[in-house]
Amino acid sequence: MALKRIMMLSLLLVTTLIACNDDDNGSESSLYNSGSNSRVKRIIGENDHWGKYELQFNYRADGRLDHVWRFSDDERRDTLGRFAVEYDVNYYKFEIIDYVLNIDPDSVSILKELYPTSWEDTLCERRREQTLYSTELSEGKLITNTYQERRGNSEGTLFNPIYMNISSQTLMVENNKNGRPLVIRCYEDIYGRGSENTLYNRTVLKYEFEYNGDELISVTQYIPDSYSETSWTKYGEFSCSNYSGILTGVDSDKYKMRRNSKQAVVALPGENTTYTLNDEGLAIKMESTTGETAVIEYEAGSGNFSELYATPLDRALGKVWVK
Amino acid sequence: MKKWIFIIIMQICCFACFEDDSNLEIKTLNPIRIENIAPGEYYYSCYMGDTLEIKPLVFCEGVPDSKLSFEWKMYGGTIAPTVLDSTMYLSAKITAPPYASGYNLVFTITDETTGISRLETFTVTVLSPYGTGLIVADTKDGANSDLSLIRSKEFTSDISNSDDSRKIFKDLWSQNNGTELPGLVLDAFTSTYGTNRSLTVMTTEKLFRADQNDYVNIPSEEDENMFMVVPPNIGHGYEYGGFVEYRSTSDEFMNANGLVANRGVQNSNRKYNYILYPPGVRNYNVTLMYAPTNSYADVYLYDDLNKCMMFGSFQGLWCGQNIAGAPFDVTNLKDYEPFFLGEVASGIALLAKEKSTGNFKGLVMNKVSFGAPNSNYPKSIFDFTSATDIENAKFFELNVLEDVLYYATENKLYSTSTVNINSTVQWTAPIGEKITGIKIYDAEGGNVAYGNEQGKRTTMSSPNRLMLISTYNEGTQEGRLICIPIVTLHAGILEQDSRWHVQFTGFGKILGVYKQN
């Protein structure tokens, strides 16, 4: 009987203590929800760099992206690259990786002649990974890097398959209490070509976001100015239009976005991209004036792909439609 | 008993449910962040007079940028603390004098909403923009002078061979002192021995001293103040004189109105010693003085009072001796009117007009180091009387690399071998311009480009391969310095393709060109 009472008391005590605990994990569980119930599963498309391709997305149990395979879009379905993600506390690194041959085309021809049955095994061994694009969140800063294969050095002793860094962007985001960007400060580095690749031209920018309630109504761009009392000078402005809380348009000198229930059009200098949207407002088809196309398939579930590859600035300005 | 235990446990449970009433209004302040400056980028260097720019990206989350104030304050060395800028980006002209140890530059960012500041300290080393190069002395009014400095690859090794940018710091003396040099510059000389730097200028009015890093006159080192004991020839203006360096010890020799004193530059010495007198000589009047720039040979001087040669080192002056059978007597040059002292490949040469014959002679002496009165100085004589237009020549130059005589009339520059006199015109002044001086660049450092046989760009070291010709146009009152490579040694051939001639314009009447070390 005494044991029974002690157990009853213990149960009461535990219940009481649990009742007193704050729920501190609520925000964590919603961290990777994209707002819709779908996440990208497969993209089949074509672009200048990869040609025809297929991307297959794989997620962890908690909804976070685990990896993506890139296959050739033919019956062989060779694995030609991957997207890799590395997570840690307040840290992630996302990379789009190409598998490139560390052997020049002439040598491939020689291998093919000498070893007609096994030459492809050698090629597999001689491939190396090259990052085409990466994002990294570290110490509160989001850093993106864009790389490009070298041109005019694809043969003989000049053969060099290592990609060169052509630009990078470092963003420091200050959010409002609703978790939306209030100020984004960033610097953009454009690297020189060829032997001047170690030199870069840096532009420091600041974007201030203005909301009406929860609707983004404008984004003002500033550059530092030694002659200004505030140290900053207005450099540009993005005016935004909304419909029922949904961003439907962005206008500036060098960027425009329009969306309706079925389509979104993103216009940059010399390039227009049209997205066909599904009922959830996600792109299921993409066509660009540069010839780039893609068909996007989704599956049920939460994901974080767009948060990994796109910057908060691009997301806020309506450039990102694949989630 | 059990009842009490139950009551105690229930009380504990109730305590556990109590609200934490401690102050929840405490807000953690966001730190002031500085980005766009790498951790190692806290050391900067800047040339004096240039604009120093530091571009940090500063913000504090939750605080509007307009509520951040900035202050860039520099202090250290001999300057009073000075606020350079009050915006996020520093962009300020650095007027502080060169200071190798580095000034402290404190960047203070204040969050005006809280009054909290963040301080970051940078180190700024201010460099002299007036590095090694070529000093050009000129006069615009015929009464006062100024000094300009040419910084180009031809005159310094600091500038890359591929860097064709040429910078002229015009009128440095007046810019840094507010006034021109009174009088006409007779000579200027720079020396650097460790941190003991000096630019000594002799004008027809006075002797001046400055640090060649800033060109600021040092009044406490003017004229008489340059001497431990003021000699009688100092402080009354100067008719002629100049400086040479005795390379063996870096001693500076100054000839002022014919009397010579030397200055050791070691141990931070700034003053000249007593006037030097050769043993047994009570008076003399040096009108020509030369010291080899590419060897440790002695200083050679011509004494116009006693019509003889004198020789010098850091230990003093001495006269030579007549050597039987020698081609000439260095102790007796009464039959000559010397007008130039320089050096050719075969030795030190005194150019003179022979009074008895009217012929032009070159008296060549052996180059002697650590010599003595009984050293064998006389070597040979060459006759250049037959050199074309020699009677009209106003300017002369010799080159240590070749036995060649260069001379110029008002509008033509000639060269001839001293072995076989055969003058050829190497350069002709444009109409309206007159030659005001010629000099072969004989200091260290620099590269010069010229065309090879195929006309393609080739480079060589400048020392002893670059002829400097100064001209003056009376109509435009503009002086010009033309630099022409000596492309063929031993024949004195200058580059004829004007594409390889480098010219510097915009001067007044050029009085002389001098190396800045």
HADDOCK unambig.tbl for C-alpha pairs under 7 A between the chains (distance, minus, plus):
assign (segid A and resid 13 and name CA) (segid B and resid 13 and name CA) 6.20 0.50 0.50
assign (segid A and resid 16 and name CA) (segid B and resid 13 and name CA) 6.78 0.50 0.50
assign (segid A and resid 17 and name CA) (segid B and resid 16 and name CA) 6.84 0.50 0.50
assign (segid A and resid 20 and name CA) (segid B and resid 17 and name CA) 5.86 0.50 0.50
assign (segid A and resid 174 and name CA) (segid B and resid 61 and name CA) 6.23 0.50 0.50
assign (segid A and resid 226 and name CA) (segid B and resid 87 and name CA) 5.89 0.50 0.50
assign (segid A and resid 226 and name CA) (segid B and resid 89 and name CA) 5.50 0.50 0.50
assign (segid A and resid 226 and name CA) (segid B and resid 90 and name CA) 6.92 0.50 0.50
assign (segid A and resid 226 and name CA) (segid B and resid 91 and name CA) 6.64 0.50 0.50
assign (segid A and resid 229 and name CA) (segid B and resid 87 and name CA) 6.75 0.50 0.50
assign (segid A and resid 230 and name CA) (segid B and resid 66 and name CA) 5.56 0.50 0.50
assign (segid A and resid 231 and name CA) (segid B and resid 87 and name CA) 5.35 0.50 0.50
assign (segid A and resid 231 and name CA) (segid B and resid 88 and name CA) 5.58 0.50 0.50
